[in-house]
């Protein structure tokens, strides 16, 4: 009886700690959003705050805050959550701690098609060309890796190697096109570095329609990934359709990363770093890792974008460069860290983790 009471108390303390952690990070995200929206806006002061709510065509202050800053902040939150969630899904289905959304070939496919689109249609409407071409390329890159990985018996190694091969191929093709195409490609080069400047409400709407629903669906798959972490044989013995779960996760990853690349360019390392941060804070349960990663990814990308605006002020550093500066040392740390495979007992009873 006493043991049961102690177990309940421990469970309640654990649940309360998780609740406090989520609340803290949510408040941190809101605070970071406020800072990024209102900091260093020319003409904004305590006296001019009422002007923010005067919506007239000639109100430059309201335009800068609501049509320039706010869409950028919201888009950073959406993309950060998408990339972090994609990293969780990919690491779950590959059992590879170094897996990152880039191994799906989506970033490189989007870049290749964007450059090709500019060559074919010119640069009169760069935003439209990049958006359409990047979406097509993202789907193409993810589809090639997907088909190569599942053509025969799936293995995590096959997925990673297929992604690396496709990424190198598409990356080489993109570099070759840029070298051959000798006119100005400054816009596409800046986009390839990963950027959030120039974000519009159209980008936000696209993110809300295509990216956020997939993030939300992934929250309900945590139990399936917990079973998958126990090993394919155990998961199949418990009734899980392992191949179906992996295929669904691969498709969701392609949608998340493809949507992010289409509106902001290839932003790397968010999907690599954030899932490890979540595991460090909350343990190996994917039912908690995935929503926590989405929250951490949104905060990280928003902070990185804000930092990029002032690191070399008045010039702006693309957010993809900031995440790379953070991600490369993190990648090297993971590469040199002794690898230990989590035991099945770490996930608790199989019936519990699958719920």
Secondary structure in CASP SS format (residue, H / E / C, confidence):
PFRMAT SS
TARGET T0000
AUTHOR 0000-0000-0000
METHOD secondary structure of the structure
MODEL  1
X C 1.00
X H 1.00
X H 1.00
X H 1.00
X H 1.00
X H 1.00
X H 1.00
X H 1.00
X H 1.00
X H 1.00
X H 1.00
X H 1.00
X H 1.00
X H 1.00
X H 1.00
X H 1.00
X H 1.00
X H 1.00
X H 1.00
X H 1.00
X H 1.00
X H 1.00
X H 1.00
X H 1.00
X H 1.00
X H 1.00
X H 1.00
X H 1.00
X H 1.00
X H 1.00
X H 1.00
X H 1.00
X H 1.00
X H 1.00
X H 1.00
X H 1.00
X H 1.00
X H 1.00
X C 1.00
X C 1.00
X C 1.00
X C 1.00
X C 1.00
X C 1.00
X C 1.00
X C 1.00
X C 1.00
X C 1.00
X H 1.00
X H 1.00
X H 1.00
X H 1.00
X H 1.00
X C 1.00
X C 1.00
X C 1.00
X C 1.00
X C 1.00
X C 1.00
X H 1.00
X H 1.00
X H 1.00
X H 1.00
X H 1.00
X H 1.00
X H 1.00
X H 1.00
X H 1.00
X H 1.00
X H 1.00
X H 1.00
X H 1.00
X H 1.00
X H 1.00
X H 1.00
X H 1.00
X H 1.00
X H 1.00
X H 1.00
X H 1.00
X H 1.00
X H 1.00
X H 1.00
X H 1.00
X H 1.00
X H 1.00
X H 1.00
X H 1.00
X H 1.00
X H 1.00
X H 1.00
X H 1.00
X H 1.00
X H 1.00
X C 1.00
X C 1.00
X C 1.00
X C 1.00
X C 1.00
X C 1.00
X H 1.00
X H 1.00
X H 1.00
X H 1.00
X C 1.00
X H 1.00
X H 1.00
X H 1.00
X H 1.00
X H 1.00
X H 1.00
X H 1.00
X H 1.00
X H 1.00
X H 1.00
X H 1.00
X H 1.00
X H 1.00
X H 1.00
X H 1.00
X H 1.00
X C 1.00
X C 1.00
X C 1.00
X C 1.00
X H 1.00
X H 1.00
X H 1.00
X H 1.00
X H 1.00
X H 1.00
X H 1.00
X H 1.00
X H 1.00
X H 1.00
X H 1.00
X H 1.00
X H 1.00
X H 1.00
X H 1.00
X H 1.00
X H 1.00
X H 1.00
X H 1.00
X H 1.00
X H 1.00
X H 1.00
X H 1.00
X H 1.00
X H 1.00
X C 1.00
X C 1.00
X C 1.00
X C 1.00
X C 1.00
X H 1.00
X H 1.00
X H 1.00
X H 1.00
X H 1.00
X H 1.00
X H 1.00
X H 1.00
X H 1.00
X H 1.00
X H 1.00
X H 1.00
X H 1.00
X H 1.00
X H 1.00
X H 1.00
X H 1.00
X H 1.00
X H 1.00
X H 1.00
X H 1.00
X H 1.00
X H 1.00
X H 1.00
X H 1.00
X C 1.00
X C 1.00
X C 1.00
X C 1.00
X C 1.00
X H 1.00
X H 1.00
X H 1.00
X H 1.00
X H 1.00
X H 1.00
X H 1.00
X C 1.00
X C 1.00
X C 1.00
X C 1.00
X C 1.00
X C 1.00
X C 1.00
X C 1.00
X H 1.00
X H 1.00
X H 1.00
X H 1.00
X H 1.00
X H 1.00
X H 1.00
X H 1.00
X H 1.00
X H 1.00
X H 1.00
X H 1.00
X H 1.00
X H 1.00
X H 1.00
X H 1.00
X H 1.00
X H 1.00
X H 1.00
X C 1.00
X C 1.00
X H 1.00
X H 1.00
X H 1.00
X H 1.00
X H 1.00
X H 1.00
X H 1.00
X H 1.00
X C 1.00
X C 1.00
X H 1.00
X H 1.00
X H 1.00
X H 1.00
X H 1.00
X H 1.00
X C 1.00
X C 1.00
X C 1.00
X C 1.00
X H 1.00
X H 1.00
X H 1.00
X H 1.00
X H 1.00
X H 1.00
X H 1.00
X H 1.00
X H 1.00
X H 1.00
X H 1.00
X H 1.00
X H 1.00
X H 1.00
X H 1.00
X H 1.00
X H 1.00
X H 1.00
X H 1.00
X H 1.00
X H 1.00
X H 1.00
X H 1.00
X C 1.00
X C 1.00
X C 1.00
X C 1.00
X C 1.00
X H 1.00
X H 1.00
X H 1.00
X H 1.00
X H 1.00
X H 1.00
X H 1.00
X H 1.00
X H 1.00
X H 1.00
X H 1.00
X H 1.00
X H 1.00
X C 1.00
X C 1.00
X C 1.00
X H 1.00
X H 1.00
X H 1.00
X H 1.00
X H 1.00
X H 1.00
X H 1.00
X H 1.00
X H 1.00
X H 1.00
X H 1.00
X H 1.00
X H 1.00
X H 1.00
X H 1.00
X H 1.00
X H 1.00
X H 1.00
X H 1.00
X H 1.00
X H 1.00
X H 1.00
X H 1.00
X C 1.00
X C 1.00
X C 1.00
X C 1.00
X C 1.00
X C 1.00
X C 1.00
X C 1.00
X C 1.00
X C 1.00
X H 1.00
X H 1.00
X H 1.00
X H 1.00
X H 1.00
X H 1.00
X H 1.00
X H 1.00
X H 1.00
X H 1.00
X H 1.00
X H 1.00
X H 1.00
X H 1.00
X H 1.00
X H 1.00
X H 1.00
X H 1.00
X C 1.00
X C 1.00
X C 1.00
X C 1.00
X C 1.00
X C 1.00
X C 1.00
X H 1.00
X H 1.00
X H 1.00
X H 1.00
X C 1.00
X C 1.00
X H 1.00
X H 1.00
X H 1.00
X H 1.00
X C 1.00
X C 1.00
END
